[in-house]
Amino acid sequence: MSAPCYGALTHSDYFPMSVSSHSKKRTPVKTLILFLIMGIAGYGIYRYFSNNPSYDNELPITESIIKADIENAVTATGMLEPSEYVDLGAQVSGTLQKINCKIGDIVKKGDLLAQIDPALYLARVQEDEANLLNLKAQLDSREAAASFAGQTHSRNQKLLKANAVSEQVAQESESTHLQALANLESLKAQIKQADATLAASQANLGYTKIFAPIDGTVIDILAREGQTLNANQTTPNLMRLANLSVMTIQAKVSEADISKISSGMEAYFTTLGNPDQKYYGKVTQVRPTPDSTNAPVFYNVLFNVNNDKGTLMPRMTAQVYFLISKVNQVIVMPLKALDYSKSQKKVSLNPKKNPNSPDTNQTVYLLKGDQVQVIPVQIGITNRLNAEILSGLKEGDEVVVGPIKDDSKKPRPRIMWR
């Protein structure tokens, strides 16, 4: 075995960089090929799963035909107010001495609700009474003087005819009599004026006591005991008294719907606190003056409802419905079925009609087993959600309201005309 020759040159000695350089040049190509393979695989996976949806997604979305009440109504928002209420104010100035009620109290007509300090008005009444008594006392003296002057004048007239007195004396007695009568009439006029002044003072004294003008409930108190009231400038409101046994709904109806509303039309409303409870009444007034002049324009429509249980309160918000038409316990279908049928472009919505069937201009998709049939239907009353079915469907039928997925891999419901 010969010893290795350390001085001999190998292949790597001649080409020290050839292998590494070749590897570095081929690395980008391999990376590119790898990414290309991964992309093709990802696209294949996507196509596989996109062409194979779940079975649930292939079924049409349906809803059942049911029996129910249906109504066509104009809707509006409104507010509750008492049908009868009174704002009680002070007709005289003074200090509010006493309030004999509180908010929520039920009062009867004639109950004393508040008292204004009567001292000033009582003094005026007493002054007017004294003045009247003084004038009446003068009346007796004036009547006596007028009577005496009349007798003197009558006597002198007789004496003048007998030439017992001069004509001047007779004329003086006549003048005295006329003056006495004038003074008497003047005093009577002063007495009437004093009577009127006394009556006004007594009335003002009476106004210091504020009584309930109607049976009702105190729903608001605006003044406080000890408050100074000035009735000379504006009438100060003290409280509001309302009869809550009957409430008035004031609904705002848009100009687009106001022509559909008329007096005597049946209406009902619900409240936010109890949306399932319906309160019925009849339209009593359609006010011709718009609520505002700015667009959109609304008109006020009023109707009354009984509030025997006291559950309705002033200023409650009401959702109001004015009934144009209504039927009970009829075949009802969701309008979504009609909307879906109209949206389909692949299937003609004008099938050949049976001459014995009713005249119809609507069609829906009816699901029966694995078949979807296009059914002509006759529509009655409609509202925003449902439609009355006069013919074409029966209770329990399943109508399509949603899309049917197109999948060539699996069977889908077949669309057929009835």
BELURBEL-V447728 format. One record per helix or strand. SS is the DSSP state (H for helix, E for strand). FROM is the first residue (numbers start at 1). TO is the last residue. If there is no record, write none. Layout:
# BELURBEL-V447728
SS & FROM & TO
SS & FROM & TO
This chain:
# BELURBEL-V447728
H & 11 & 14
H & 18 & 50
H & 55 & 58
E & 62 & 64
E & 66 & 89
E & 94 & 99
E & 106 & 107
E & 112 & 116
H & 119 & 161
H & 167 & 207
E & 209 & 211
E & 216 & 221
E & 228 & 229
E & 237 & 254
H & 258 & 260
E & 266 & 271
E & 279 & 290
E & 298 & 306
E & 317 & 334
H & 335 & 343
E & 362 & 368
E & 371 & 382
E & 386 & 391
E & 398 & 400
E & 414 & 417
